[in-house]
Amino acid sequence: MNLYNISQGFTEKLKESKISDCARIINAYPISIKPTFPKKPFIAVAAGEIEAENISLGDCYVYGTVCLIADIYVPENMESSLLFSLARQVLEKAQDYCAFGISMSQVNYDSACNSLWVRCKIKISSDIDLGGEENE
């Protein structure tokens, strides 16, 4: 599975769920300008840490673990309980990927965008396409 497709797929799953009714879902590193002070919650999704190895003799077949990261931001003028509600919904969606590990950071404050935020990590096992001449 292509790394971009993993994070893009998870982003799309979140957009299709009820969570998108109360939070904007984005890729963490899009080529676009984001507002400095969000008016509503948003979730930035990216493929994070990767551990992989070739599991085939003669062919290059890479399999391993990928850690999807979902950073959830809620403007400080909104209820902090919304932060935990969104985190719960994100971690529930991880079941669609047969996650073998999930975690959530402590609540942090980002003064650059006046928001509370948490980082959810979802560990999945997958074949990994790192691109190259055939898979650009």
Steps between C-alpha positions, in 0.01 A plus 500: 500500500639842405572717807314798359202275424497371860468849651271620219278194547473559874422868434219396264361250757484780756333733248233237429419458869293718730819654636520728196177672610682670787866507389687580180712206383825579312826331402780618728725616216280627217627759257258765618475785745311434823344775713701597807204508738252221425132573545411134550691186600727335246686172472831475312581145383840369387699179469758518777755247613571201277678173578528265205712224354517294186322170563565337164799324350588630155219756483458827682188452709505736798274434799491672834322739731382852434398744769220729383494830685188710551557835670168633629464874566207669675489882531536612862159672496328161454433234761802281574273195518470528121872421476449165674186423301688553172796292622266215592340509155841502326623204704175311432557547124839331545310171527439523123875448457531212750727714717715308742591806705341835581610783728414859584730770636426730788307818421725781375444867423617658174526877543566550127142399422337546844396136515514198724633193323577130542688255280340163430727223369365195321737211423411271210676219315513524123696433188681823421559651158788746528463605137770478241514468124202266469281661768560875462 
